[in-house]
Amino acid sequence: MEFLDEFIRNIVTYLPIYTLASLGIVIGGRAGIFNISGEGAMLAAASAGYLSAVFSGNWYVGFLVSMLMGALFGFLLVFLHEEMKVNQFIIGTSLVILGMGLSDFIYKLVVGIKFYIPDAPPSPEIKVIPDIPILSAFLNQNIVVYFTYIVVILAYYIMYKTRIGIELRAVGEDPKAADVVGINVKMVRYLATIIGSALIGAAGGYLPLVITGTYTPNISSGRGFIAVGIAIFASWRPERTFLGAILFATIESLALQMQVSEIGIPYQFLLMLPFVALLVVMAIFKGKIEFPASIGKPYSRE
């Protein structure tokens, strides 16, 4: 029972990383902006959020700064694509490289090389119920887990139950038709991409502010790329994205449990598990994957 409780607690703890990052990609993708820069945005947000939390002494400041850094990456992506008509994949790749370099540069510029690395302020915990095995693993968690639950519910409700969601999906499917009926295509794309990228930044900030308590180079370890895969095989639907995030949080938790149990499997193989799983899932669902019709295409009024 203790092993199962710890295993489930790890799954729930890792869940916000994959959920927020992939959901951020889904929101932008629904408006026609394919954000493949998640890895770079997560790294830059992790560095900026960690430093902000350490020097302000406030965990909330760090988390907010990580979201703002993600939003900045989203703004750069949509601005260069919509205004400059640069290919989304070229921009996304460039932003990944930028984020990788910027994250370490900011950290070394501010902190430098030290033997002692300061810890970020502890993340706020919310205890809903007494410590009951299994059940408390879902409910007695850090505040970002609850933030993630709320974001998933809101994303689903707004996307499928409100006028804003209808306009968002219309822009992603046929921006010309959306423009004809009075929808501001450019504004929808800007807002969707920036908000989605803010969630990606939140996923990046979550790593040093909750998971590790400190920043290390390449802290995202490719999770931003996995988030792109989750968004694709979820066919850009929030509820499927959440299920995909649960799957990969489970795989990462399983790899962690196998590593600490000393079963004799090289840890490098265990680190490969999420990426192998991504390839397998993509192969299985390749015939069922759907894309918004206008994704990756800039729109200009004639």
C-alpha positions in Angstrom: 0.0 0.0 0.0 2.8 2.4 0.9 4.5 1.7 -2.5 1.3 2.3 -4.4 0.6 5.5 -2.5 4.1 6.9 -3.2 3.8 5.9 -6.9 0.4 7.7 -7.3 1.7 10.7 -5.4 4.7 10.9 -7.9 2.3 10.7 -10.9 0.2 13.6 -9.6 3.3 15.6 -8.8 4.6 15.2 -12.3 1.2 15.7 -13.9 1.3 19.6 -14.1 4.5 19.5 -16.2 3.0 17.6 -19.1 -0.5 18.9 -18.7 0.3 22.6 -18.7 2.9 22.4 -21.4 0.8 20.3 -23.8 -2.4 22.2 -23.1 -0.5 25.5 -23.9 0.4 24.0 -27.3 -3.2 22.9 -27.8 -4.6 26.3 -27.2 -2.3 28.0 -29.6 -2.7 25.2 -32.2 -6.5 25.6 -32.1 -6.0 29.2 -33.4 -3.6 27.9 -36.1 -0.3 28.6 -34.4 1.8 25.4 -34.0 4.1 26.2 -31.0 7.0 23.8 -31.1 9.2 26.1 -29.0 8.0 24.6 -25.7 11.4 23.2 -24.7 13.0 26.6 -25.1 10.2 28.4 -23.3 10.2 26.0 -20.4 14.0 26.3 -19.9 14.0 30.1 -20.0 10.9 30.2 -17.7 12.6 27.8 -15.3 15.7 29.9 -15.0 13.8 33.2 -14.7 11.2 31.9 -12.3 13.8 30.3 -10.0 15.9 33.4 -9.8 12.9 35.6 -9.2 11.7 33.4 -6.4 15.1 33.2 -4.8 15.9 36.9 -4.8 12.4 38.1 -4.0 11.9 35.3 -1.3 8.4 34.8 -2.7 7.4 31.6 -4.4 4.4 33.3 -6.1 6.6 36.0 -7.7 8.8 33.2 -9.2 5.8 31.3 -10.6 4.3 34.5 -12.1 7.7 35.5 -13.7 7.9 32.0 -15.3 4.5 32.5 -16.8 5.5 35.9 -18.1 8.6 34.5 -19.7 6.5 31.8 -21.4 4.1 34.5 -22.6 7.1 36.5 -24.0 8.1 33.5 -26.1 4.5 33.1 -27.3 4.4 36.8 -28.3 7.7 36.5 -30.3 6.3 33.4 -32.1 3.0 34.9 -33.1 4.5 38.3 -34.0 7.1 36.9 -36.3 4.6 34.6 -37.9 1.7 36.9 -38.3 3.5 40.2 -39.0 6.7 39.0 -40.7 5.3 35.8 -42.3 8.2 33.7 -41.1 7.6 30.0 -41.1 6.3 28.8 -37.7 8.7 25.8 -37.6 11.7 28.0 -38.3 10.6 30.4 -35.5 9.9 27.6 -33.1 13.2 25.9 -33.7 15.0 29.2 -33.2 13.2 29.9 -30.0 14.1 26.5 -28.7 17.8 27.3 -29.3 17.3 30.8 -27.8 15.7 29.4 -24.7 18.4 26.8 -24.2 21.1 29.5 -24.3 19.2 32.2 -22.5 18.3 30.0 -19.5 21.9 29.1 -18.6 23.1 32.6 -19.5 20.6 34.3 -17.2 21.5 31.9 -14.4 25.3 32.3 -14.7 25.0 36.0 -15.1 23.0 36.4 -11.9 24.3 33.6 -9.7 27.7 32.8 -11.2 29.6 29.6 -10.3 29.1 28.7 -6.6 29.6 25.7 -4.5 26.3 26.4 -2.7 23.2 26.8 -4.8 20.3 28.5 -3.0 17.0 26.7 -2.7 13.8 28.3 -4.0 11.1 29.1 -1.4 9.0 26.0 -0.7 5.9 25.7 -2.8 2.5 26.2 -1.0 0.8 22.9 0.0 -3.0 22.5 0.1 -4.3 19.8 2.5 -7.9 19.0 1.7 -8.3 15.8 3.6 -6.5 13.8 6.4 -3.6 11.6 5.3 -5.6 8.7 3.9 -3.6 6.3 1.7 -4.1 6.7 -2.1 -6.8 9.3 -1.8 -4.6 11.9 -0.1 -2.1 11.4 -2.9 -4.5 13.0 -5.3 -5.8 15.8 -3.0 -3.0 16.8 -0.6 -0.7 18.3 -3.1 1.2 21.5 -4.0 -0.9 24.5 -5.2 0.1 24.0 -8.9 -1.6 20.7 -9.0 -4.9 22.4 -8.2 -4.1 25.2 -10.6 -3.7 22.4 -13.3 -7.0 20.9 -12.5 -8.7 24.2 -12.8 -7.0 25.1 -16.1 -8.0 21.8 -17.7 -11.6 22.2 -16.7 -11.7 25.9 -17.9 -9.9 25.0 -21.2 -12.5 22.3 -22.0 -15.5 24.5 -20.9 -14.3 27.6 -22.8 -13.3 25.7 -25.9 -16.6 23.8 -26.3 -19.2 25.6 -24.3 -18.6 29.3 -25.0 -18.6 31.7 -27.9 -14.9 32.4 -27.3 -14.2 28.7 -27.9 -16.2 28.7 -31.1 -14.3 31.7 -32.4 -11.0 30.1 -31.4 -11.8 26.9 -33.3 -13.2 28.8 -36.3 -9.9 30.7 -36.6 -7.9 27.5 -36.5 -10.1 25.8 -39.1 -10.9 28.6 -41.6 -9.6 32.0 -40.7 -11.0 33.6 -43.9 -14.5 32.5 -43.1 -14.0 33.6 -39.5 -12.9 37.0 -40.7 -16.0 37.3 -42.9 -18.3 36.9 -40.0 -16.5 39.5 -38.0 -14.0 37.6 -35.9 -10.7 39.4 -35.4 -8.4 36.6 -36.5 -5.1 38.3 -35.6 -6.3 39.1 -32.1 -7.5 35.6 -31.5 -4.2 34.2 -32.6 -2.2 36.6 -30.5 -4.2 35.9 -27.3 -4.4 32.1 -27.8 -0.6 31.8 -28.4 0.4 34.2 -25.6 -2.0 32.5 -23.1 -0.9 29.1 -24.2 2.7 30.0 -23.9 2.2 31.4 -20.4 1.0 27.9 -19.5 4.1 26.4 -21.0 6.2 28.8 -19.0 4.3 27.7 -15.9 5.3 24.1 -16.6 8.9 25.3 -16.9 8.8 27.2 -13.7 7.2 24.3 -11.9 10.4 22.2 -12.3 12.8 24.3 -10.1 10.0 25.8 -7.9 8.4 22.5 -7.0 10.1 19.4 -8.3 13.8 20.1 -7.7 13.8 23.2 -5.6 16.7 24.6 -7.6 17.8 25.3 -11.2 20.1 23.0 -13.1 21.1 23.2 -16.8 18.7 21.4 -19.2 16.2 20.9 -16.3 13.3 20.2 -18.7 15.1 17.2 -20.1 13.1 17.1 -23.3 9.7 17.3 -21.7 8.8 20.3 -24.0 9.3 18.1 -27.0 7.1 15.4 -25.4 4.4 18.0 -24.8 4.3 18.6 -28.6 3.8 14.9 -29.2 1.0 14.8 -26.6 -0.8 17.7 -28.2 -0.6 16.0 -31.6 -1.9 12.6 -30.7 -4.6 14.2 -28.5 -5.8 15.8 -31.7 -5.7 19.2 -30.0 -8.5 18.4 -27.5 -8.0 19.4 -23.9 -9.6 16.3 -22.4 -7.4 14.0 -24.4 -4.4 16.1 -23.7 -5.0 15.6 -19.9 -5.2 11.8 -20.5 -2.0 11.9 -22.4 -0.3 13.9 -19.6 -1.4 11.3 -17.1 0.1 8.6 -19.3 3.5 10.3 -19.5 3.5 11.3 -15.8 2.9 7.6 -15.1 5.8 6.6 -17.3 8.1 9.1 -15.7 7.1 8.0 -12.2 7.6 4.4 -13.2 11.1 5.1 -14.4 11.8 6.9 -11.2 10.6 4.0 -9.1 12.7 1.6 -11.1 15.7 3.7 -10.7 15.5 4.0 -6.9 14.7 0.3 -6.6 18.1 -0.7 -8.0 16.7 -3.4 -10.3 19.9 -3.5 -12.4 18.6 -1.7 -15.4 20.9 1.2 -16.6 19.5 4.5 -15.7 20.1 5.8 -19.2 17.5 3.3 -20.5 15.0 4.5 -17.9 15.5 8.1 -19.0 14.7 6.9 -22.6 11.3 5.5 -21.5 9.1 8.6 -22.1 10.6 9.2 -25.6 10.2 5.5 -26.5 6.6 5.6 -25.3 6.0 8.8 -27.3 7.1 7.0 -30.5 4.9 4.0 -29.7 1.8 6.1 -29.0 2.3 8.2 -32.1 2.6 5.0 -34.2 -0.6 3.6 -32.6 -2.7 6.7 -33.1 -1.3 7.9 -36.4 -4.5 7.1 -38.3 -6.7 9.0 -35.8 -4.7 12.2 -35.5 -6.5 15.4 -36.7 -5.0 18.8 -37.2 -6.7 22.2 -37.3 -7.0 23.0 -41.0 -5.1 26.3 -40.9 -2.3 25.3 -38.5 1.0 26.6 -39.6 -0.4 29.0 -42.1 -0.2 32.8 -41.7 -3.4 34.8 -42.5 -3.6 38.0 -44.5 -6.7 39.9 -45.4 -7.0 40.3 -49.1 
